[in-house]
Amino acid sequence: MQSALRIETKVLPGNKIEITLPDDTLSTSVGQTIEVIVLIPQKTTLRRTIDYPPA
């Protein structure tokens, strides 16, 4: 059975991230290759609405 974790972290200088697995992670995972998927939030663009007086 495949396990999944959701962990939030901050981007460190040099565009690096650091992930620490919870203590209850199986000790058999040490040294194994794991898959990491990084979701980068979309940049929000500010839209400006201008209300013109009725003509």
TORMI-611463 format. One record per atom (N, C-alpha, C): residue number from 1; residue in one letter; atom name; z, y, x. Coordinates in steps of 0.1 Angstrom, whole numbers, plus 5000, padded with zeros to 4 digits. Atoms other than C-alpha are relative to their C-alpha. Last residue first. Layout:
BEGIN
(atom NUM; a; CA; (Z; Y; X))
...
***
This chain:
BEGIN
(atom 55; a; N; (5011; 4989; 5000))
(atom 55; a; CA; (4806; 5589; 4774))
(atom 55; a; C; (4998; 5006; 4987))
(atom 54; p; N; (5012; 5003; 5008))
(atom 54; p; CA; (4839; 5570; 4774))
(atom 54; p; C; (4990; 5012; 5000))
(atom 53; p; N; (4998; 4995; 5013))
(atom 53; p; CA; (4861; 5578; 4804))
(atom 53; p; C; (4988; 4997; 4991))
(atom 52; y; N; (5006; 4987; 5003))
(atom 52; y; CA; (4855; 5555; 4833))
(atom 52; y; C; (5003; 5005; 4986))
(atom 51; d; N; (5002; 4996; 5015))
(atom 51; d; CA; (4879; 5528; 4841))
(atom 51; d; C; (4994; 5014; 4999))
(atom 50; i; N; (5000; 4986; 5002))
(atom 50; i; CA; (4874; 5515; 4877))
(atom 50; i; C; (4998; 5003; 4985))
(atom 49; t; N; (5006; 4997; 5013))
(atom 49; t; CA; (4884; 5479; 4884))
(atom 49; t; C; (5001; 5015; 4998))
(atom 48; r; N; (4995; 4988; 5005))
(atom 48; r; CA; (4890; 5470; 4920))
(atom 48; r; C; (4992; 5003; 4987))
(atom 47; r; N; (5011; 4994; 5008))
(atom 47; r; CA; (4886; 5435; 4931))
(atom 47; r; C; (5006; 5013; 4994))
(atom 46; l; N; (4995; 4990; 5010))
(atom 46; l; CA; (4909; 5423; 4958))
(atom 46; l; C; (4988; 5006; 4994))
(atom 45; t; N; (5007; 4987; 4999))
(atom 45; t; CA; (4896; 5392; 4976))
(atom 45; t; C; (5005; 5009; 4989))
(atom 44; t; N; (5001; 4993; 5013))
(atom 44; t; CA; (4919; 5363; 4980))
(atom 44; t; C; (4993; 5013; 5003))
(atom 43; k; N; (4996; 4986; 4999))
(atom 43; k; CA; (4912; 5342; 5011))
(atom 43; k; C; (4998; 5006; 4986))
(atom 42; q; N; (5011; 4990; 5000))
(atom 42; q; CA; (4910; 5306; 5001))
(atom 42; q; C; (5005; 5013; 5002))
(atom 41; p; N; (5002; 4992; 5013))
(atom 41; p; CA; (4939; 5284; 5011))
(atom 41; p; C; (4988; 5010; 5002))
(atom 40; i; N; (4999; 4986; 4997))
(atom 40; i; CA; (4933; 5260; 5040))
(atom 40; i; C; (4998; 5008; 4988))
(atom 39; l; N; (5005; 4991; 5010))
(atom 39; l; CA; (4940; 5224; 5031))
(atom 39; l; C; (5002; 5014; 5003))
(atom 38; v; N; (4995; 4986; 5000))
(atom 38; v; CA; (4945; 5202; 5061))
(atom 38; v; C; (4993; 5008; 4989))
(atom 37; i; N; (5009; 4991; 5007))
(atom 37; i; CA; (4941; 5164; 5058))
(atom 37; i; C; (5006; 5014; 4999))
(atom 36; v; N; (4994; 4988; 5005))
(atom 36; v; CA; (4959; 5142; 5083))
(atom 36; v; C; (4989; 5009; 4994))
(atom 35; e; N; (5010; 4990; 5005))
(atom 35; e; CA; (4949; 5106; 5088))
(atom 35; e; C; (5008; 5012; 4995))
(atom 34; i; N; (4999; 4997; 5014))
(atom 34; i; CA; (4973; 5085; 5109))
(atom 34; i; C; (4989; 5010; 4997))
(atom 33; t; N; (5008; 4989; 5004))
(atom 33; t; CA; (4969; 5067; 5142))
(atom 33; t; C; (5001; 5002; 4985))
(atom 32; q; N; (5011; 5002; 5008))
(atom 32; q; CA; (4999; 5045; 5150))
(atom 32; q; C; (4991; 5012; 4998))
(atom 31; g; N; (5011; 5004; 4992))
(atom 31; g; CA; (5022; 5051; 5180))
(atom 31; g; C; (4987; 4997; 4992))
(atom 30; v; N; (5001; 4994; 4986))
(atom 30; v; CA; (5053; 5052; 5159))
(atom 30; v; C; (4989; 4994; 5008))
(atom 29; s; N; (5011; 4990; 5000))
(atom 29; s; CA; (5045; 5041; 5123))
(atom 29; s; C; (4999; 5007; 5014))
(atom 28; t; N; (5012; 5007; 4995))
(atom 28; t; CA; (5066; 5009; 5127))
(atom 28; t; C; (4988; 5010; 5001))
(atom 27; s; N; (5001; 4999; 4986))
(atom 27; s; CA; (5097; 5032; 5125))
(atom 27; s; C; (4988; 4993; 5006))
(atom 26; l; N; (4998; 5012; 4993))
(atom 26; l; CA; (5091; 5036; 5088))
(atom 26; l; C; (4998; 5001; 5015))
(atom 25; t; N; (5013; 5006; 4998))
(atom 25; t; CA; (5095; 5071; 5076))
(atom 25; t; C; (5002; 4988; 5009))
(atom 24; d; N; (5001; 5013; 5006))
(atom 24; d; CA; (5130; 5077; 5064))
(atom 24; d; C; (4986; 4994; 5001))
(atom 23; d; N; (4992; 5010; 4993))
(atom 23; d; CA; (5136; 5105; 5090))
(atom 23; d; C; (4998; 4986; 4993))
(atom 22; p; N; (4986; 5002; 5005))
(atom 22; p; CA; (5108; 5126; 5074))
(atom 22; p; C; (5007; 4989; 5008))
(atom 21; l; N; (4998; 5009; 5011))
(atom 21; l; CA; (5077; 5132; 5095))
(atom 21; l; C; (5014; 4998; 4997))
(atom 20; t; N; (4990; 5009; 4997))
(atom 20; t; CA; (5074; 5163; 5117))
(atom 20; t; C; (5002; 4991; 4987))
(atom 19; i; N; (4995; 5008; 5011))
(atom 19; i; CA; (5042; 5181; 5116))
(atom 19; i; C; (5010; 4991; 5005))
(atom 18; e; N; (4991; 5010; 4996))
(atom 18; e; CA; (5032; 5209; 5140))
(atom 18; e; C; (5005; 4993; 4987))
(atom 17; i; N; (4989; 5004; 5010))
(atom 17; i; CA; (5002; 5231; 5135))
(atom 17; i; C; (5008; 4989; 5006))
(atom 16; k; N; (4994; 5014; 4999))
(atom 16; k; CA; (4980; 5249; 5160))
(atom 16; k; C; (5010; 4998; 4989))
(atom 15; n; N; (5005; 5008; 5012))
(atom 15; n; CA; (4957; 5279; 5155))
(atom 15; n; C; (5005; 4986; 5001))
(atom 14; g; N; (5010; 5009; 4995))
(atom 14; g; CA; (4966; 5293; 5190))
(atom 14; g; C; (4994; 4991; 4990))
(atom 13; p; N; (5009; 4993; 4991))
(atom 13; p; CA; (4998; 5308; 5177))
(atom 13; p; C; (4990; 4989; 5006))
(atom 12; l; N; (4993; 4995; 4988))
(atom 12; l; CA; (5013; 5285; 5150))
(atom 12; l; C; (4990; 5008; 5009))
(atom 11; v; N; (5009; 5000; 4988))
(atom 11; v; CA; (4999; 5279; 5116))
(atom 11; v; C; (5007; 5007; 5011))
(atom 10; k; N; (5006; 4987; 4996))
(atom 10; k; CA; (5028; 5274; 5092))
(atom 10; k; C; (4991; 4998; 5012))
(atom 9; t; N; (4996; 4995; 4987))
(atom 9; t; CA; (5038; 5241; 5076))
(atom 9; t; C; (4992; 5013; 5003))
(atom 8; e; N; (5005; 4987; 4997))
(atom 8; e; CA; (5038; 5224; 5042))
(atom 8; e; C; (5005; 5005; 5014))
(atom 7; i; N; (4991; 4992; 4992))
(atom 7; i; CA; (5043; 5187; 5038))
(atom 7; i; C; (4993; 5013; 5003))
(atom 6; r; N; (5005; 4987; 5001))
(atom 6; r; CA; (5029; 5164; 5011))
(atom 6; r; C; (5010; 5009; 5008))
(atom 5; l; N; (4990; 4990; 5000))
(atom 5; l; CA; (5033; 5128; 5020))
(atom 5; l; C; (4994; 5013; 4998))
(atom 4; a; N; (5004; 4986; 4999))
(atom 4; a; CA; (5012; 5098; 5011))
(atom 4; a; C; (5012; 5009; 5001))
(atom 3; s; N; (4990; 4990; 5003))
(atom 3; s; CA; (5017; 5061; 5016))
(atom 3; s; C; (4994; 5014; 5001))
(atom 2; q; N; (5002; 4988; 4992))
(atom 2; q; CA; (4990; 5034; 5014))
(atom 2; q; C; (5011; 5010; 4995))
(atom 1; m; N; (5000; 4988; 5008))
(atom 1; m; CA; (5000; 5000; 5000))
(atom 1; m; C; (5000; 5012; 5009))
***
